Amino acid sequence: MKTHFIPVADPSRQYFDYAEAFQAAAAHVLEGGRYILGREVNVFEAAFARYIGVRYGVAVNSGTDALIVALKALGIGAGDEVITVSHTAVATVAAIELVGAVPVLVDVQPDTRCLDPDLLSAALSERTKALLPVHLYGQPADMAAIMAFAKDHHLWVIEDCAQAHGASVAGRKVGSFGDLACFSFYPTKNLGAFGDGGAVLTDRPKLAEQLRLVREYGWHERYISEIPGMNTRLDELQAAFLNLKLGLLTEENQKRREIAYHYLSRLEGSQFGTPVMAEGTEHAMHLFVIETDHRDKLQEYLSQNGVGTAIHYPVPIHLQPAYLGRLRGSDSLPVTERLAKRILSLPMYPQLSIEDVDRVCDLLLQFARSS
Ligand SMILES: *Cc1c(COP(=O)(O)O)cnc(C)c1O
């Protein structure tokens, strides 16, 4: 019997479901003649900020740039320390170094796989300026504890929400807790463009102003640089696509969670570690990540049986060639290092059918019986 291949993510499915609308939106921008920072971007910035529950949105060129612009807007630079995690996309740590600051790494909690607030005290120094928690895989980090620590020690909080568009805690969306929140619209993210994109959100007018200055050459008025800035603008085409996609996000996140609950019910009691879906917390289910001692063999087995998987991420940042042996905190990240050997991301996207989830689970349970 021939079965179809199940990819780990499939961003073109959404395009095909709404092809006419996307094409019309593109034509509208192309015919309008304004291609950078125009109406579509303005509409998107306001709508996305409202969706998350803050007042201001500043759209930029990528999630990495969102982090850089956020750090620069806070005046964080040479000699300043920013506490973050090693169990994340390289962008989180890279951005801190790209503004000249020093990343200080702490370990993650084994259940949420996000920054462990109990480890913040030991990582704190006189140079600490900010905390940069990551809501990894769509799982909210423990923002209550992180915000309390930040308040006690007068630190800024920048949330890396690149994988958590729409995740919430007690009805409040991630991205509305910290001083600034950074989002990526990379095509496979829960809210993804057909290209690169990102945004920084904030509820503070002064910071919003600063973000806008940093985004475009320090311009308040065109051609007059008030501060040294950069160029990281979102284009109108991507903003037009994002305006359409934002309208689909709530329903798509709900579909992701239904898929996740199906995985969880099928895998309950098996040898596989599964994501926690805590009471009162809405996981954005960007990635459905299981844990197993036999990760590489399992990945091979699934691949041979037509199921795509991925590893987010195979090598923690502090063990990658560019960073090896030189990042603060690198010597005490046992949970991070253990996760990197055991994690596997299963197929997860809103259009994934329950039949396909069942096929993946059948294979997982078969593998478990034979290993
Ligand atoms: C995707 C991602 C980024 C970077 O976003 P880009 O748009 O690819 O630059 C940053 N942090 C995390 C956690 C991410 O997953």
Ligand as a Chemical Component Dictionary entry (heavy atoms), coordinates in Angstrom:
data_LIG
# 
_chem_comp.id                   LIG 
_chem_comp.type                 NON-POLYMER 
_chem_comp.pdbx_formal_charge   0 
_chem_comp.three_letter_code    LIG 
# 
loop_
_chem_comp_atom.comp_id 
_chem_comp_atom.atom_id 
_chem_comp_atom.alt_atom_id 
_chem_comp_atom.type_symbol 
_chem_comp_atom.charge 
_chem_comp_atom.model_Cartn_x 
_chem_comp_atom.model_Cartn_y 
_chem_comp_atom.model_Cartn_z 
_chem_comp_atom.pdbx_ordinal 
LIG C1 C1 C 0 12.408 31.997 14.497 1  
LIG C2 C2 C 0 12.973 32.470 15.778 2  
LIG C3 C3 C 0 13.697 33.670 15.897 3  
LIG C4 C4 C 0 14.188 34.447 14.716 4  
LIG O1 O1 O 0 13.266 34.817 13.790 5  
LIG P1 P1 P 0 13.695 35.090 12.274 6  
LIG O2 O2 O 0 12.474 35.734 11.704 7  
LIG O3 O3 O 0 14.006 33.773 11.641 8  
LIG O4 O4 O 0 14.865 36.010 12.277 9  
LIG C5 C5 C 0 14.061 34.097 17.161 10 
LIG N1 N1 N 0 13.775 33.379 18.252 11 
LIG C6 C6 C 0 13.121 32.207 18.182 12 
LIG C7 C7 C 0 12.814 31.460 19.439 13 
LIG C8 C8 C 0 12.710 31.702 16.947 14 
LIG O5 O5 O 0 12.072 30.533 16.888 15 
# 
loop_
_chem_comp_bond.comp_id 
_chem_comp_bond.atom_id_1 
_chem_comp_bond.atom_id_2 
_chem_comp_bond.value_order 
_chem_comp_bond.pdbx_ordinal 
LIG C1 C2 SING 1  
LIG C2 C3 SING 2  
LIG C2 C8 DOUB 3  
LIG C3 C4 SING 4  
LIG C3 C5 DOUB 5  
LIG C4 O1 SING 6  
LIG O1 P1 SING 7  
LIG P1 O2 DOUB 8  
LIG P1 O3 SING 9  
LIG P1 O4 SING 10 
LIG C5 N1 SING 11 
LIG N1 C6 DOUB 12 
LIG C6 C7 SING 13 
LIG C6 C8 SING 14 
LIG C8 O5 SING 15 
# 
